[in-house]
């Protein structure tokens, strides 16, 4: 089978598992299933991009944004919101890890066809399969295929509220494409919530993290997936309001640190390289 998982999605899955394996409890987020999907070789923890110290803040950001999003989904499910859309889903495992919530929420995972085909095969091989509550929605973003059209074809009801999450994606899109995505998301039914990550300009990144940000940006460019857009908090908030959202809130790395990392003795805290926008219709 030629389908493969996106390597960024693989890295995220391994970082989520690494948090459980090397960071002391309490764990912000508990997900080793993604690593089971990847089934890496025995030396995966020796990879340069898994170095415990060098990747600590990036790892913390990955688990913090995942925890924040799933907390939001659970909270909204308690209010009757039963649709959850993940744009750029990668190797997300919410539907498998949280059956008590996912059973009452229809989950739509939107991603590239290759990653989706590979993930479907791995879920079958591990005995999970794809339950009725989970819809894998393959979309070829590179050909400008409409994710909204594919989503509705998969059974999404635009007339009912939903949670829409998009993590680790906007930096690969042009500002015009980000604006178009927010405008489309703002057409969701009243009571819907968008949680999307964005990268601020280099001068708004903590000084100690700027070399790491520049390194990540260079690596992305070398891989043929350059970063195309950066937003200050004010810019992303203005864009959300202009797109038609009723309310918009900036969630900083400091906010996530206070919420999920307070009182830790190991100094683990999320990176300032990536931030969050939460907007409601």
Wavefront OBJ file of the C-alpha trace (Angstrom):
o trace
v 0.000 0.000 0.000
v 1.518 3.318 -1.070
v -0.480 5.577 1.286
v 1.598 6.982 4.142
v 1.031 9.278 7.097
v 2.242 12.848 6.944
v 5.524 13.073 8.830
v 4.406 16.095 10.822
v 1.403 14.084 11.990
v 3.754 11.260 12.963
v 5.955 13.647 14.962
v 2.937 15.036 16.829
v 1.732 11.526 17.691
v 5.163 10.563 19.001
v 5.487 13.755 21.066
v 2.127 13.041 22.662
v 3.336 9.568 23.632
v 6.715 10.914 24.756
v 4.977 13.215 27.223
v 3.424 10.187 28.939
v 6.654 8.201 28.901
v 9.235 10.724 30.082
v 7.468 13.655 31.766
v 6.451 13.075 35.385
v 2.765 13.042 36.320
v 0.325 14.610 36.403
v 0.218 14.279 32.629
v -1.508 17.082 30.803
v -2.696 14.692 28.115
v -2.602 10.911 27.954
v -2.287 9.543 24.434
v -0.053 6.635 23.491
v -2.470 5.281 20.905
v -1.127 7.601 18.224
v 2.306 6.040 18.696
v 0.713 2.606 18.377
v -0.668 3.670 15.016
v 2.786 4.832 13.936
v 4.514 1.671 15.245
v 7.968 3.339 15.146
v 11.203 1.370 15.256
v 12.691 0.609 18.665
v 15.123 3.529 18.504
v 12.542 6.232 17.897
v 13.227 8.010 21.167
v 16.799 8.629 19.989
v 15.626 10.649 16.998
v 16.954 14.260 17.087
v 13.382 15.587 16.991
v 12.531 13.559 20.107
v 15.390 14.914 22.250
v 13.746 15.326 25.706
v 15.283 18.676 26.634
v 15.421 20.367 23.251
v 11.815 19.559 22.414
v 10.291 20.049 25.869
v 8.406 23.266 25.168
v 7.208 22.099 21.756
v 6.055 18.831 23.324
v 4.262 20.766 26.051
v 2.490 22.901 23.435
v 1.316 19.837 21.544
v -0.260 18.253 24.617
v -1.648 21.578 25.874
v -3.463 22.385 22.641
v -4.825 18.823 22.495
v -6.049 19.000 26.093
v -7.598 22.426 25.562
v -9.454 21.285 22.451
v -10.771 18.079 23.977
v -11.833 19.910 27.140
v -13.784 22.248 24.855
v -15.407 19.346 22.988
v -16.469 17.666 26.236
v -17.803 20.952 27.618
v -19.815 21.667 24.472
v -21.083 18.080 24.288
v -22.560 18.674 27.744
v -24.540 21.510 26.158
v -25.826 19.301 23.369
v -23.271 20.092 20.652
v -22.798 16.730 18.973
v -20.579 17.472 15.936
v -16.785 17.758 16.136
v -14.740 18.613 13.049
v -10.948 18.326 13.009
v -9.255 20.078 10.076
v -5.833 18.567 9.460
v -6.673 15.705 11.818
v -3.443 13.781 11.313
v -3.303 10.863 13.736
v -5.820 12.236 16.214
v -7.227 9.508 18.473
v -10.118 11.229 20.276
v -12.702 8.842 18.817
v -10.770 5.817 20.115
v -9.634 7.193 23.490
v -12.836 8.925 24.574
v -15.670 6.526 23.666
v -17.834 7.870 26.495
v -17.916 11.242 24.708
v -17.243 10.213 21.111
v -20.164 7.785 21.210
v -22.543 10.733 21.492
v -20.597 13.050 19.187
v -20.098 12.542 15.472
v -16.419 13.147 14.747
v -15.326 14.308 11.288
v -11.599 14.012 10.620
v -10.561 16.029 7.565
v -7.114 15.428 6.062
v -5.134 14.505 2.970
v -6.215 11.281 1.218
v -2.872 9.524 1.768
v -2.824 10.084 5.514
v -6.490 9.087 5.785
v -6.044 5.855 3.820
v -3.007 4.929 5.903
v -4.830 5.686 9.149
v -7.893 3.672 8.137
v -5.647 0.680 7.438
v -3.834 1.001 10.775
v -7.115 1.322 12.714
v -8.287 -1.896 11.073
v -5.000 -3.656 11.826
v -5.177 -2.663 15.508
v -8.766 -3.856 15.771
v -10.410 -0.454 16.214
v -11.907 -0.079 12.778
v -13.909 3.039 11.922
v -17.105 3.247 13.999
v -20.292 4.879 12.768
v -19.583 7.923 14.942
v -16.285 8.608 13.113
v -16.160 9.927 9.564
v -12.807 10.081 7.778
v -13.098 12.864 5.204
v -10.281 12.842 2.618
v -9.641 16.241 1.039
v -6.887 17.121 -1.424
v -6.004 20.575 -0.125
v -3.240 20.956 -2.716
v -5.788 20.912 -5.529
v -7.999 23.456 -3.729
v -10.694 20.846 -3.203
v -13.495 22.216 -1.007
v -13.224 20.788 2.506
v -16.668 22.188 3.263
v -18.267 20.300 0.353
v -16.537 17.042 1.302
v -17.593 17.568 4.916
v -21.275 17.977 4.148
v -21.126 15.001 1.777
v -19.813 12.949 4.706
v -22.930 13.723 6.751
v -22.044 16.956 8.547
v -25.142 19.041 9.264
v -24.330 22.759 8.818
v -27.655 23.627 10.401
v -26.583 22.332 13.830
v -23.788 23.715 16.019
v -20.363 22.117 16.052
v -16.863 22.419 17.444
v -14.303 22.990 14.690
v -10.621 22.498 15.583
v -7.616 23.286 13.412
v -4.184 22.811 15.009
v -0.773 23.199 13.406
v -2.147 24.157 10.005
v -2.495 27.922 9.507
v 1.239 28.614 9.170
v 1.271 26.527 5.974
v -1.521 28.599 4.412
v -1.434 32.063 2.895
v -3.154 34.799 4.830
v -5.866 34.874 2.175
v -6.438 31.124 2.623
v -6.614 31.514 6.408
v -9.124 34.334 5.989
v -11.214 32.187 3.632
v -11.169 29.309 6.127
v -12.309 31.595 8.951
v -15.078 33.063 6.800
v -16.315 29.562 6.006
v -16.111 28.529 9.673
v -18.070 31.629 10.673
v -21.039 30.307 8.684
v -21.418 27.440 11.161
v -24.723 27.383 13.033
v -25.140 29.701 16.002
v -23.563 28.229 19.110
v -20.588 26.761 17.248
v -16.991 27.160 18.417
v -13.731 27.381 16.475
v -10.373 26.592 18.118
v -7.451 27.297 15.800
v -3.714 27.651 16.396
v -1.552 30.288 14.755
v 2.091 31.354 14.793
v 2.983 34.912 15.820
v 5.775 36.868 14.086
v 9.298 36.154 15.316
v 9.493 39.345 17.411
v 6.518 38.147 19.490
v 8.168 34.819 20.297
v 10.071 34.544 23.601
v 13.673 35.625 22.949
v 15.024 32.300 24.191
v 12.871 30.447 21.666
v 13.644 32.503 18.580
v 16.574 30.327 17.409
v 14.334 27.249 17.717
v 11.567 28.982 15.738
v 14.023 29.929 13.019
v 15.285 26.343 12.932
v 11.781 24.934 12.614
v 10.979 27.412 9.867
v 14.152 26.502 7.947
v 13.397 22.793 8.266
v 9.863 23.298 6.977
v 11.186 25.232 3.992
v 13.719 22.488 3.243
v 10.912 19.912 3.364
v 8.987 21.855 0.733
v 6.308 23.007 3.190
v 7.345 26.591 4.010
v 5.561 28.683 6.608
v 3.467 31.255 4.750
v 1.600 33.257 7.365
v 2.084 34.686 10.828
v -0.384 36.710 12.891
v -0.124 38.897 15.930
v -2.893 38.324 18.491
v -4.538 41.599 17.465
v -4.441 40.604 13.794
v -6.004 37.195 14.309
v -8.697 38.645 16.590
v -9.546 41.319 14.011
v -9.634 38.686 11.272
v -12.048 36.549 13.286
v -14.348 39.502 13.910
v -14.197 40.572 10.247
v -14.984 36.993 9.211
v -18.287 37.157 11.072
v -17.676 35.488 14.434
v -19.759 36.862 17.267
v -16.955 36.624 19.829
v -13.224 35.912 19.650
v -10.676 35.259 22.375
v -6.901 34.989 22.311
v -5.469 32.130 24.391
v -1.739 32.625 24.965
v 0.942 30.119 25.883
v 0.896 31.768 29.308
v -2.821 31.074 29.628
v -2.242 27.403 28.812
v 0.649 27.274 31.271
v -1.522 28.657 34.059
v -4.364 26.285 33.208
v -2.455 23.023 32.777
v 1.108 23.350 34.099
v 0.820 25.326 37.327
v 2.688 23.832 40.256
v 4.816 21.428 38.244
v 8.262 20.766 39.638
v 9.893 19.926 36.314
v 9.500 23.380 34.721
v 7.581 21.990 31.751
v 5.657 24.764 30.000
v 4.268 25.384 26.520
v 6.109 27.179 23.761
v 5.369 30.742 22.710
v 5.907 29.701 19.078
v 2.256 28.738 18.705
v -0.840 30.396 20.166
v -4.614 29.812 20.107
v -7.691 31.625 18.882
v -11.134 30.612 20.138
v -14.123 32.115 18.338
v -17.881 31.540 18.585
v -20.773 32.087 16.209
l 1 2 3 4 5 6 7 8 9 10 11 12 13 14 15 16 17 18 19 20 21 22 23 24 25 26 27 28 29 30 31 32 33 34 35 36 37 38 39 40 41 42 43 44 45 46 47 48 49 50 51 52 53 54 55 56 57 58 59 60 61 62 63 64 65 66 67 68 69 70 71 72 73 74 75 76 77 78 79 80 81 82 83 84 85 86 87 88 89 90 91 92 93 94 95 96 97 98 99 100 101 102 103 104 105 106 107 108 109 110 111 112 113 114 115 116 117 118 119 120 121 122 123 124 125 126 127 128 129 130 131 132 133 134 135 136 137 138 139 140 141 142 143 144 145 146 147 148 149 150 151 152 153 154 155 156 157 158 159 160 161 162 163 164 165 166 167 168 169 170 171 172 173 174 175 176 177 178 179 180 181 182 183 184 185 186 187 188 189 190 191 192 193 194 195 196 197 198 199 200 201 202 203 204 205 206 207 208 209 210 211 212 213 214 215 216 217 218 219 220 221 222 223 224 225 226 227 228 229 230 231 232 233 234 235 236 237 238 239 240 241 242 243 244 245 246 247 248 249 250 251 252 253 254 255 256 257 258 259 260 261 262 263 264 265 266 267 268 269 270 271 272 273 274 275 276 277 278 279 280 281
